[in-house]
Amino acid sequence: MQERMAYLTQKREVLVQLLEQPDLGTLRIDVNQALEEMDDLLEEFQRTFPAAS
């Protein structure tokens, strides 16, 4: 499970980089939503398994 969360953390950076693209258009809304949901998931994991963080 920790490996999967580390993988998600790495992939989060890809979304951040995508969000910085100026020609993203309306896809920016979806990318922003994905980032918010990913952040919520990572926070919940850290609350549930504090020793794992």
C-alpha positions as CSV (number, residue, x, y, z in Angstrom):
1,M,0.0,0.0,0.0
2,Q,2.9,2.4,0.8
3,E,4.4,1.7,-2.6
4,R,1.1,2.6,-4.3
5,M,0.8,5.9,-2.3
6,A,4.4,6.8,-3.2
7,Y,3.5,6.1,-6.9
8,L,0.5,8.4,-6.6
9,T,2.6,11.1,-5.1
10,Q,5.0,10.9,-8.0
11,K,2.1,11.0,-10.5
12,R,0.7,14.0,-8.7
13,E,3.7,16.0,-10.0
14,V,2.7,15.1,-13.6
15,L,-0.7,16.7,-13.0
16,V,1.0,19.8,-11.5
17,Q,3.1,20.1,-14.6
18,L,0.1,19.7,-16.8
19,L,-1.7,22.4,-14.9
20,E,1.1,24.8,-15.7
21,Q,0.5,24.4,-19.5
22,P,-0.9,27.6,-20.9
23,D,-2.9,25.9,-23.7
24,L,-4.8,23.5,-21.5
25,G,-8.2,25.2,-22.0
26,T,-11.2,23.7,-20.3
27,L,-9.2,20.6,-19.4
28,R,-7.7,22.7,-16.7
29,I,-10.9,22.2,-14.6
30,D,-10.6,18.4,-14.8
31,V,-6.9,18.5,-14.0
32,N,-7.5,20.8,-11.0
33,Q,-10.3,18.5,-9.8
34,A,-8.0,15.4,-10.1
35,L,-5.3,17.2,-8.1
36,E,-7.8,18.1,-5.3
37,E,-9.1,14.5,-5.1
38,M,-5.6,13.1,-5.1
39,D,-4.6,15.5,-2.3
40,D,-7.6,14.4,-0.3
41,L,-6.7,10.7,-0.8
42,L,-3.1,11.3,0.2
43,E,-4.2,13.2,3.3
44,E,-6.7,10.5,4.3
45,F,-4.0,7.9,3.9
46,Q,-1.6,9.8,6.2
47,R,-4.3,10.2,8.8
48,T,-5.2,6.6,8.7
49,F,-1.7,5.3,8.6
50,P,0.4,7.9,10.3
51,A,3.5,5.6,10.7
52,A,3.5,5.1,7.0
53,S,4.2,8.7,6.1
